[in-house]
Amino acid sequence: MQVHRSHHSTGVSAEPEHSYLASAADMVIGFLFVFIIMVAFLALQKKAEQEARAADRDPRGTVTLTIGNQIKKDIPNVQVDPASGVITLPEELLFDRGSASLKPVAVETLARVSVTMAEVLKCFVANQMEDPICQQENPRGHEVETIFIEGHTDSLPMNRAGGNIRLSLERAISVNEALVEGTPLAEFRNKDGYPLFSHSAYAETRPLIKEDPSDGRNRRVDLRIVLAYRPD
C-alpha cells in the first residue's frame, strides 16, 4: 500500500510562537527600563549621601558656598573660599585707591546683594529659621554666629590720620552701611540675640596677593562667616 503525504498545512499556526516572542521581548525591555531607573535612583541617593557627609565634615564650607553662589548672581567675579569661610568683594567694584567712599555702582550693587543675601541667609540665622522652607534649604540646622565685614588695604602708605588701619576700618563701615544698615539683614540675630554683622580692620597685614602687597587687588572687603559651635 502506498502512503500519500499531504503537502497541505497541518493546521498548527505559527502566530502563537510569534506572540510569545513579542511578549518576552516586551518583558525584557520592561525589566531593563526598571533596572535603569533603579540604577539612576541609587546613583542620586549616593550623591545625596556624599553631599550630606561633606556638609557634616565641613559645614562652614557648605554655608559659605551657599551664600557665595547667591552673591555671584549680582557680582559674578566675587571670590568664594569655602576652606576659610571668606567671600571676597572685588576691589575694582568698591573703592578708588586711598578712598573709603564706595563708588556709586558699588552702592547700587550692594543694595541688590542685600536683598538676595537676606533670602538665602535667613535659613542659617537663629531668629529667621522658623520659615518652613528652611527645613529643605538647611536640613542640618547650621547656624551662623557672626559675619565679619573685614576691611583691607594695599601696602602703599597713606598720608592721613590713622593710616591704612583707619582706612581699612572705614571701608568695612562703608560696606556695612550699604549692605546691612536699613535692610532686613540688620534684623538678623544669632542664637544669643546679638546682631549678626560686625567689623574688622586689617590694613595691609593680610594681603590677597602675597607676592605683591602693593597690588590693588589687596584693596578689598571680605565677608568672613563664623558658625555657631555645635558638638557632634
Secondary structure, 3 states (H helix, E strand, C coil): CCCCCCCCCCCCCCHHHHHHHHHHHHHHHHHHHHHHHHHHHHHHHHHHHHHHHHHHHCHHHHHHHHHHHHHCCCCCCCEEECCCCEEEECHHHHCCCCCCCCCHHHHHHHHHHHHHHHHHHHHHCCCCCCCCCHHHHCCCCCCEEEEEEEECCCCCCCCCCCHHHHHHHHHHHHHHHHHCCCCHHHHCECCCCCECEEEEECCCCCCCCCCCCCCHHHCCEEEEEEECCCCC
